Amino acid sequence: DKDLPRLRDQLQTVGYSVSQAADLMCAVLDHGCQLAHFADYAAILHKSRAEQRDCDDPSSRVRKNGRQEPSGDSSFLEFTTEQLLEQQEPLRWLLPGMLTQNEPAVIVGPSKSLKTSIAVDLCAALASGEKFLGQFAAARAFRVGLVSSTTDQHALTDLARRWSAASSSRSKRLPNLTWALSSDGSTNLENLRAWIAKHQLEVVVIDPLRLTSTGKSTQAAQLCDLVRCCLENGATPILCCQSRKAIKSDASDIPRELGFARQWLLVRHRQNYLPGSGQHRLQLTLGGYAGQGGEWGVDIDEGSLQDPTGRRWDVTLREPQSIADETAACEAEAHAQRLRAKIRVAIQSVAENDAFKSRIRERSGISGARFEPVWSQMLAAGEVEPNPSCDRKTHVHPTYRLAERGSPPEKKEAVRSNPEAAQRAVPT
């Protein structure tokens, strides 16, 4: 009985609280409480103290590999700041400063924005160790796989041929690039896993437009499954995804359903495409959680089938300031066109003998400061001209009209139809 008070006092002397000392003494009592077994008591106290220290110190639950073990029922991994900094690994790049390894990426853009073409350029650059879009050099040559649909086989073959023709790479046949085309419009995860393992792929680019459901939530889940499958098998996934809405010129983030992506390339036409020209004026925006970012103009000349040398793949990158100047010029021209349209409507809405400059400006609703330069441009371009029928004796100021754009074709006489005339008209 005398041992317990002494033990309590000693425990409090070394820093235990009353409640802690009581708990430790209970542990001793559970083991017989005999001074002859003092060494055993000491071991019990040491163990209890160590367990208490472990509960108070999260760092004691660190795994051997340096990662924190979840405590109790918690699913959290806990770190001290020192441990967190020690585990920070250096970034490994596919394209230095642009795309990192082992982080899911997406290429996003509206329909007909050359997403697949840009994806093929990226695959070829990574597989050969060459430059993406002729500008961004790959860190080295990687083993790359591209997954798409059999319906795109001809287009993909043509893109690969044109890239090889435009490239200075010695590896024009791209031995590191493997293609997988799905005929049934689906991507089986087991087949994808086996394919990655067979070729030991480091990067997998997937065009999922035809490989997943069109349902928004279902498609998002399937895309996540594809990403997870690639990452679990050691390949960096890059997915081509069509945006459901037009991408604004100042957009820098991705749609919510693509939130799994850690890095992204946004693609959009910065100028309307003229069908048949083969000239594409694109805007490429880069973003990512590693801190990468940037914006470029991408001018792509694909040529046309009528060209003597056939279609091609010529890419020119433009710096942000060049794009800004171009955008400002285009906006200014569009604004001037709107003002000219208002002036033309105003001229047509007033009587011929009342089409004075002041009346036209008033009818157009354009202020004098904006009206004058546009009016001068229209006069200089011959869009507007003084009305020659204006009587200067009765009008102090001239009237104006829209310039005639050439004379209408002469009206031909109608030819009476008869069998003999029709027969003569048929060439032999």
C-alpha positions in Angstrom: 0.0 0.0 0.0 2.9 2.3 0.7 4.3 1.7 -2.7 1.4 3.2 -4.6 1.7 6.7 -3.0 5.4 6.7 -3.6 4.9 5.6 -7.2 2.3 8.3 -7.7 4.6 11.0 -6.3 7.5 9.9 -8.5 5.3 9.9 -11.6 4.1 13.5 -10.8 7.6 14.5 -10.1 8.7 13.5 -13.6 5.9 15.4 -15.2 2.8 13.2 -15.3 -0.5 14.7 -14.4 -2.7 13.1 -11.7 -4.9 11.4 -14.2 -2.0 10.1 -16.2 -0.3 8.8 -13.1 -3.5 7.1 -12.0 -3.7 5.3 -15.4 -0.1 4.2 -15.2 -0.6 2.9 -11.6 -3.7 0.9 -12.8 -1.4 -0.8 -15.4 1.0 -1.7 -12.6 -1.9 -3.0 -10.4 -3.1 -5.2 -13.2 0.3 -6.9 -13.1 0.4 -7.9 -9.4 1.9 -4.8 -7.8 4.8 -6.5 -6.1 8.1 -4.6 -5.5 10.0 -7.8 -6.2 9.1 -7.3 -9.8 10.3 -3.7 -10.0 12.0 -4.4 -13.4 8.7 -5.5 -14.8 6.9 -2.4 -13.4 9.6 -0.2 -15.1 9.0 -2.0 -18.4 5.2 -1.5 -18.1 5.6 2.2 -17.3 8.0 2.6 -20.1 5.6 1.0 -22.6 2.7 3.0 -21.3 4.7 6.2 -21.6 5.8 5.3 -25.1 2.2 4.6 -26.2 1.1 7.9 -24.7 3.9 9.8 -26.5 2.8 8.1 -29.8 -0.7 9.4 -29.3 0.5 12.9 -28.6 3.2 12.9 -31.5 1.8 12.4 -35.0 5.3 12.0 -36.4 5.6 8.6 -34.6 3.1 7.1 -37.0 5.3 7.7 -40.1 5.9 4.7 -42.3 9.3 3.5 -43.1 9.1 5.0 -46.6 8.5 8.4 -45.0 4.7 8.6 -45.5 2.3 9.2 -42.7 0.1 6.3 -41.6 -3.6 7.2 -41.0 -4.4 7.4 -37.3 -7.3 5.4 -35.9 -10.3 5.6 -38.2 -9.0 8.6 -40.1 -8.3 8.4 -43.8 -5.9 11.3 -43.7 -2.2 11.1 -44.2 -0.5 13.4 -41.8 2.8 15.1 -42.2 5.0 17.6 -40.5 6.2 20.4 -42.7 9.7 18.9 -42.7 8.4 15.5 -43.8 6.3 17.1 -46.5 9.3 19.0 -47.9 11.5 15.9 -47.8 9.0 13.9 -49.9 8.8 16.6 -52.6 10.2 15.0 -55.8 11.5 17.0 -58.7 9.2 17.3 -61.7 9.8 15.0 -64.6 8.9 16.6 -67.9 7.6 15.4 -71.2 8.0 18.8 -72.7 10.1 21.0 -70.3 8.0 23.9 -68.9 4.9 22.6 -70.7 3.8 19.0 -69.9 4.9 16.8 -67.0 5.0 13.1 -66.6 2.5 11.1 -64.6 0.0 13.9 -64.5 -3.2 13.5 -66.6 -3.5 16.1 -69.3 -6.3 17.1 -71.8 -6.4 18.8 -75.2 -9.7 20.7 -75.2 -11.4 22.6 -78.0 -14.6 22.9 -80.0 -15.4 20.8 -83.0 -13.1 21.3 -86.1 -10.4 23.0 -84.1 -7.6 20.6 -85.1 -7.4 18.9 -81.7 -6.6 15.5 -83.3 -4.1 17.1 -85.7 -2.3 18.8 -82.7 -2.5 15.5 -80.8 -0.7 13.6 -83.6 1.9 16.4 -83.7 2.4 16.0 -80.0 2.7 12.2 -80.2 5.2 12.4 -83.1 7.3 14.9 -81.2 7.4 12.9 -78.0 8.1 9.6 -79.8 11.0 11.1 -81.8 12.4 13.5 -79.2 11.7 16.4 -81.6 9.8 19.6 -81.2 6.0 19.9 -80.6 4.6 22.4 -83.1 8.1 23.1 -84.2 8.9 25.0 -81.0 8.8 22.9 -77.8 11.5 20.3 -77.6 10.7 17.0 -75.9 12.9 16.0 -72.9 13.8 12.8 -74.7 12.2 10.2 -77.0 9.4 8.4 -75.2 7.4 5.3 -76.0 4.0 6.7 -77.0 0.7 5.1 -77.9 -2.3 6.8 -79.6 -5.8 5.3 -79.2 -8.6 6.3 -81.6 -11.3 4.9 -83.9 -10.9 2.9 -87.1 -13.1 5.6 -88.8 -10.2 8.0 -88.3 -7.5 5.7 -89.8 -7.2 7.5 -93.1 -7.0 11.0 -91.4 -4.4 9.7 -88.9 -2.3 8.2 -91.7 -2.4 11.4 -93.6 -1.4 13.4 -90.6 1.5 11.1 -89.8 2.7 11.3 -93.4 2.5 15.1 -93.5 4.3 15.4 -90.1 7.1 13.1 -91.2 7.5 15.1 -94.5 7.7 18.4 -92.6 10.0 17.0 -89.8 13.8 17.2 -89.9 13.9 14.1 -87.6 15.9 11.1 -88.7 13.2 8.9 -87.1 10.6 9.7 -89.8 9.0 6.3 -89.4 8.4 6.9 -85.7 9.3 3.5 -84.3 8.4 4.6 -80.8 4.8 5.5 -81.8 2.2 2.7 -81.6 -1.4 3.1 -82.8 -4.5 1.3 -81.5 -7.7 1.8 -83.4 -11.0 0.6 -81.9 -13.5 -0.8 -84.4 -16.5 -1.1 -82.0 -16.4 2.4 -80.6 -15.3 1.3 -77.1 -12.2 1.1 -75.1 -11.9 -2.0 -72.9 -9.8 -1.2 -69.8 -8.4 -4.7 -69.7 -7.3 -4.5 -73.3 -5.9 -1.0 -72.7 -3.9 -2.3 -69.7 -2.5 -5.2 -71.6 -1.6 -3.0 -74.6 0.3 -0.5 -72.3 2.2 -3.4 -70.7 3.0 -5.1 -74.1 4.6 -2.0 -75.5 5.8 -0.6 -72.2 4.2 2.7 -73.1 5.2 5.9 -71.2 2.6 8.2 -72.7 -0.9 7.3 -74.0 -2.9 9.8 -76.0 -6.6 9.0 -76.4 -9.2 10.6 -78.6 -12.3 9.7 -76.6 -14.9 11.5 -78.8 -16.2 8.3 -80.3 -14.9 6.0 -77.5 -17.2 7.1 -74.7 -20.9 7.8 -74.0 -22.3 11.2 -75.0 -23.9 11.5 -71.6 -22.2 14.2 -69.5 -21.9 12.4 -66.2 -21.3 8.9 -67.8 -18.6 10.3 -70.1 -16.9 12.0 -67.2 -16.8 8.7 -65.2 -15.5 6.8 -68.3 -12.8 9.4 -68.8 -11.7 9.0 -65.2 -11.5 5.3 -65.7 -9.3 5.7 -68.7 -7.0 8.1 -66.8 -6.8 5.8 -63.8 -6.0 2.8 -66.0 -3.1 4.6 -67.7 -1.6 5.9 -64.4 -1.8 2.6 -62.7 0.1 1.1 -65.5 2.9 3.7 -65.6 1.7 5.8 -68.6 0.9 9.5 -68.7 -2.6 9.9 -70.1 -3.4 12.8 -72.5 -7.0 12.9 -73.6 -8.5 14.9 -76.6 -11.9 16.3 -75.4 -14.5 18.3 -77.3 -15.8 21.3 -75.4 -19.5 21.6 -75.2 -19.4 25.4 -75.4 -17.2 27.8 -77.4 -14.0 28.7 -75.7 -13.7 32.4 -75.1 -10.5 34.2 -76.1 -9.6 34.9 -72.5 -10.3 31.4 -71.2 -7.6 29.8 -69.2 -9.4 27.0 -67.3 -11.1 23.7 -68.3 -14.7 22.6 -68.0 -15.8 21.2 -64.6 -16.3 17.6 -66.0 -12.6 17.5 -66.9 -11.5 18.4 -63.3 -9.4 15.2 -63.2 -6.8 16.9 -65.5 -3.7 18.4 -63.9 -2.5 20.1 -67.0 -4.3 21.3 -70.2 -4.1 22.7 -73.7 -7.0 24.8 -74.8 -7.4 25.2 -78.6 -9.7 27.6 -80.5 -9.8 29.4 -83.8 -8.9 33.0 -83.2 -10.1 33.8 -86.8 -12.9 32.2 -88.7 -11.7 29.4 -91.0 -12.3 30.0 -94.7 -13.3 26.5 -96.1 -10.9 25.1 -98.6 -8.1 27.5 -97.8 -6.2 25.1 -95.6 -5.2 28.2 -93.5 -6.0 27.9 -89.8 -5.4 30.7 -87.3 -5.6 29.1 -83.8 -5.0 30.2 -80.3 -3.3 27.8 -77.9 -3.6 28.3 -74.1 -1.5 26.2 -71.7 -2.2 25.7 -68.0 -1.3 23.3 -65.2 -1.0 22.7 -61.5 2.8 22.6 -61.8 2.7 26.3 -62.5 3.1 26.1 -66.2 1.2 28.5 -68.4 1.3 30.5 -71.6 -0.5 31.5 -74.7 0.5 31.5 -78.4 -0.9 32.0 -81.8 -0.6 28.9 -83.9 -0.8 29.4 -87.7 -1.2 26.1 -89.5 -1.0 25.8 -93.3 -2.4 22.4 -94.5 -2.5 23.3 -98.1 -5.2 21.8 -100.3 -5.7 18.7 -102.5 -5.4 21.0 -105.6 -1.8 22.0 -104.6 0.9 20.4 -106.8 2.6 18.9 -103.8 -0.6 18.0 -102.0 -1.5 18.8 -98.5 1.2 19.7 -96.0 1.8 20.5 -92.3 3.5 23.9 -91.9 3.3 25.4 -88.4 4.2 28.9 -87.3 4.0 30.0 -83.7 3.3 33.6 -82.8 4.0 35.4 -79.5 1.3 36.8 -77.3 2.0 40.4 -78.2 1.6 39.6 -81.8 -1.8 38.0 -81.1 -2.9 41.0 -79.0 -2.0 43.4 -81.8 -3.8 41.3 -84.3 -6.9 41.0 -82.1 -7.0 44.7 -81.5 -6.8 45.3 -85.3 -9.5 42.8 -86.0 -11.8 44.3 -83.3 -11.2 47.8 -84.7 -12.0 46.6 -88.2 -15.1 44.9 -87.1 -16.2 48.0 -85.3 -15.6 50.1 -88.4 -17.6 47.7 -90.5 -20.5 48.0 -88.1 -20.3 51.8 -88.4 -20.1 51.7 -92.2 -23.2 49.4 -92.2 -25.1 52.0 -90.1 -24.1 54.7 -92.5 -25.2 52.7 -95.6 -28.6 52.0 -93.9 -28.9 55.7 -93.1 -28.3 56.8 -96.7 -30.9 54.4 -98.0 -33.4 55.6 -95.5 -33.4 59.3 -96.4 -34.9 60.9 -99.5 -32.4 61.5 -102.3 -32.7 65.3 -102.2 -32.4 65.3 -98.4 -29.2 63.0 -98.2 -26.9 65.7 -96.7 -23.9 64.6 -94.7 -25.4 66.1 -91.5 -28.8 64.4 -92.1 -27.0 61.0 -92.8 -25.0 61.4 -89.6 -28.1 62.2 -87.6 -30.0 59.3 -89.1 -27.2 56.8 -88.4 -27.1 57.7 -84.7 -23.3 57.9 -84.8 -21.6 60.7 -82.8 -19.5 63.2 -84.8 -16.2 62.0 -83.4 -16.8 58.5 -84.6 -18.7 59.4 -87.7 -16.1 61.6 -89.4 -13.1 59.2 -89.8 -15.5 56.4 -91.1 -17.2 58.8 -93.5 -13.8 59.9 -94.8 -12.8 56.3 -95.3 -16.0 55.5 -97.2 -15.5 58.5 -99.5 -11.8 57.6 -100.1 -12.8 53.9 -100.8 -15.5 55.0 -103.2 -18.3 53.5 -101.2 -20.1 56.8 -100.9 -20.1 59.5 -103.6 -21.7 63.0 -104.2 -25.0 62.7 -106.0 -24.4 64.2 -109.5 -28.2 65.0 -109.8 -28.0 67.4 -106.9 -28.9 70.9 -108.0 -26.2 73.1 -106.6 -28.3 76.2 -107.3 -30.9 75.1 -104.8 -28.6 73.2 -102.4 -25.8 74.9 -100.6 -24.4 71.5 -99.4 -24.0 68.5 -101.6 -26.1 65.4 -101.2 -24.7 61.9 -101.2 -25.6 58.4 -102.4 -24.1 54.9 -102.3 -21.7 54.3 -105.1 -22.9 52.0 -107.9 -20.9 48.9 -108.0 -20.8 48.3 -111.7 -23.7 48.2 -114.1 -26.2 45.4 -114.0 -26.0 42.8 -116.9 -27.8 43.7 -120.0 -31.2 42.0 -120.3 -31.2 39.5 -123.1 -34.1 39.0 -125.4 -36.2 36.0 -124.7 -35.7 33.2 -127.3 -38.8 31.4 -128.4 -38.3 27.7 -127.8 -38.7 25.3 -130.7 -37.3 21.9 -131.4 -35.1 23.2 -134.3 -33.6 25.9 -132.1 -33.1 23.5 -129.3 -31.3 21.0 -131.6 -29.0 23.7 -132.9 -28.2 24.7 -129.3 -27.0 21.3 -128.4 -23.2 21.0 -128.9 -22.0 18.0 -131.0 
